[in-house]
Amino acid sequence: MFPLTTKLAGVKFGTCQDNIKKYAGPGVGDFELVRELDNPYDQYAIKIALFGHFKFGYIPGAIASELAPLMDAGRHFEAKYISRNKHPRYDLIGLTVKIIETN
């Protein structure tokens, strides 16, 4: 299953758009995968963040439902920047990352 490349979900909520525009680009380094155990909408929610503070979006639900139990069992993962994705009609920017397992 890993490494796995995916577009992030939830990139238009909160500060995600501003964070992607300001901080997501080539050379940014690795993003953290952070379990949101108290997320009322998704028991498998995994946000992507930089320095634990700047949120960029979420791992899509189908992937998170498989990845979250692995993280809960103590396995570690990070996300590497692949690309920013600009919508042709709207001022929305998405983010594509590669999820890899780390030791």
N, C-alpha and C positions, 0 to 999 in steps of 0.2 A: 504494500500500500504506500510506503514512503520510500523515497521522496514523492511528494504530490504537489502539483501546481494548481492553484485555484484563484478565482476572483473573489474578493471579499464581499460580504453582504452588509447591509446596514450602513453604507458609507455616506448616506445623506442625512443622518441624524446627528444631533448635538454638534460637537466641534470637529467631527470627522473630516468634513470638506476642508476646513481651514487647516487642519493638521496635515492632510495629504498634500495640499498645495504648498505649505511651508516646509515640511520636513521629509516627505517621501520622494526620493530620487536616487539615481545611481550613487553609490558610495555611502549611502546612509548607514550601512551596517545591518545588523540583524534586529528583527522585531521580536518582542516577547509574545508568547501565547499565554493568556491569563484566564484561568477558569473563573467564571462568575457563578459561584454556587448559589448565590441569593437572587439570581435573575428570575423575576416572576413570570416571564414569558417563555423561557426556554431552559429546561433543566440541564441541557448540555451546552449552554452558552460558553463560547471561548472568544474573548476579544483579542485583537491584535493591538499592541501598544509599543511605544518607544519610551524607554526609561520609566516604565510603569505609570506614566502620566499622560502622554499624548496618545489618545485612542484614534485608530484609523478605521475600524469596522470590526466585523465578526467573521469567523469561519462559517461557511454556509451550513445549514442545519443537517443535511444528509452526511456531510463529512464530520461535523461536530459530534453527531450521535455515536460515531465509531471512535473518534479521537478522544473525547472526554473521559470515557472509562479507562483508557490507557493512561491518561494524565492522572486520573484519580488513583490509579494503581502505582503511581510513582515514576512513570516514564516521563522523559523530558523532551520537549520539542521547541524549535524556534522557526521563525519565518524569515526568508531572505527575499529582498526586493527583486522583482522581475520587471514590472513596468507600471506606469500610470496609464489609465485608460480614460480618455476624454470622450464624452458623448458628443456626437456631431451636431445635435440640435439644442442642447441644454448646457448650462454652465455647471455640469456635474463631472467630477473626476473620480474614477474608481481606482482600485489598486489590485494588482495581481502579485501573488507571493508564491514561493516554493516552501512547503513545510518539510522540515527534515528532523529526524530524531537525533538528539545529542546525548552524550554520556553524562 
